[in-house]
Amino acid sequence: MSSPSLVIFGGGNMGAALARGLVAEKFLVPSELVIVEKSSDRRAILSKDFPESVISEQMLNCDSVIVAVKPNDVAEICSTLNNFGVRQLLSIAAGVTIASIESVCGNSISVVRAMPNTPALIGQGASAMAASVNCSSDQISWAKKILQSVGKVVDVEENLLDAVTGLSGSGPAYIFLLAEALTNAGVQQGLSAEVANDLVRQLLVGSSALLAQSADSPAKLRQNVTSPNGTTAAGIATLENKHFAEIISAAVHAATARSKELGQ
């Protein structure tokens, strides 16, 4: 085959999500895409999901690469990329700095580092990105278009990407934990598991849509629901007494600190 337009190194959930987004947004045609995946079981799944793309165990010559593997695997992969003609690279590996990538692949490869999150699986991701100093405007635009294919993108300084990881990167798990807790609480109050599950899922969908579409701040939206001395006020008071805001802050801090550790 001729050289592909893009190689995605890592065919896990995020790599596959980016592949689907890029094809759906017509960033490339499926035949121009290669997904490199070490797991034979995963390759079999990817071959069914992307029948027109090349699913390979080995890297192919290519100008552009997305690195979507575990942080511990990044150095080994990036150390080989100069041998395949790579010029630009987008890494979504948590905690792995631009400098550490450049130290193994050299300054001939322009590096953009980003942190998307799992709602990218349905095209509703939140991503932040930072580019190396040797990236051209075209290369920055290339990376941004990739991330925009699966959701919203913001630009930040690289030293803030660990905070992004702690907030929006890990944030979906916090929301899902809240969903678990709300569902269990509903069951404890006498609802069936099925009814509680249905109510909580729609509660989160509806509240998220309202937040996205309203010009009001989260604080204002909360106040709108909270009548003085009403039922919501009683629930909010309990959350505040249990230091809900401090718990959330501590969770984001811990995830941010772990992201920094992964980059060391």
Phi, psi and omega in degrees: 000158174288166182300134179289162176283332186205138171245128172258117180266102183118110184254032175285197185302313184287320177299317179292323178298316178295320178299315180297317181296318181295321178289316181297323181272005178060031172296326175206166174268152186306325183291346179270001187251136172239134173245120179263122184219129183283327184284123180294324178296318179292323178299323179297320178293315181297324179297326177285321182285330183230068187294339182265353180262166178268124176250117191229155173273341186241150176293145175244158176301131182195148179284327192229137185223140166253127177259110184232054181242176178293148184309321183293343182264353188295313185300315181299317181292311186294334180293344182260350193292331177299334181287349184244013174078021182288134178248329182222145189218133173247119179253133175243022179281126184298130172082347185275116188283160175301317182298320181291326176291315180296330181294335180256335181253350176087166183282357179285345178252122179279131189244131169242133178249137183217160175228099171272177175229173191293338172300350171302337179300333178242022177075018181239034183287160170240120183233150169233148183219153175219143185246151174290160185294338182266011176282136174279168178297326178294322180290323175295317178297321178302311181294320182296320179296324176299311182291326178292341179291345180236015177148207183267146182230138172235152175264135176221164169290147186301326182293353177261357182292332175294322177294322176299318178300316180292330182269285186272334178293311178272346187306321178304324179294326177295319179295319180292325175295320176298319178298317176302312184295319179295318179298314179297322179295321177297319178297320179297336179268006173110353178285152173289158179299322180295313180295316180299317179298314180298316181295317183293318179300314181288327174305313182287321177297310183294317180294320179295319179296319178296317178299318182292325187266343183273146174278349181286152177287161174304322179297318179294317178298321177296316180297325180297331181273340191260090175288141179304131177063017180267189183293317180295322178300322179295318178293318179297319180300320178295316178299319180292323178294330178272007176063048182303312182297321179292324178296315179296317179299319180294323179295314179296320179298315182296318179293322177297315180298321180293324176299319178296320179298320181297333181274356183269000000 
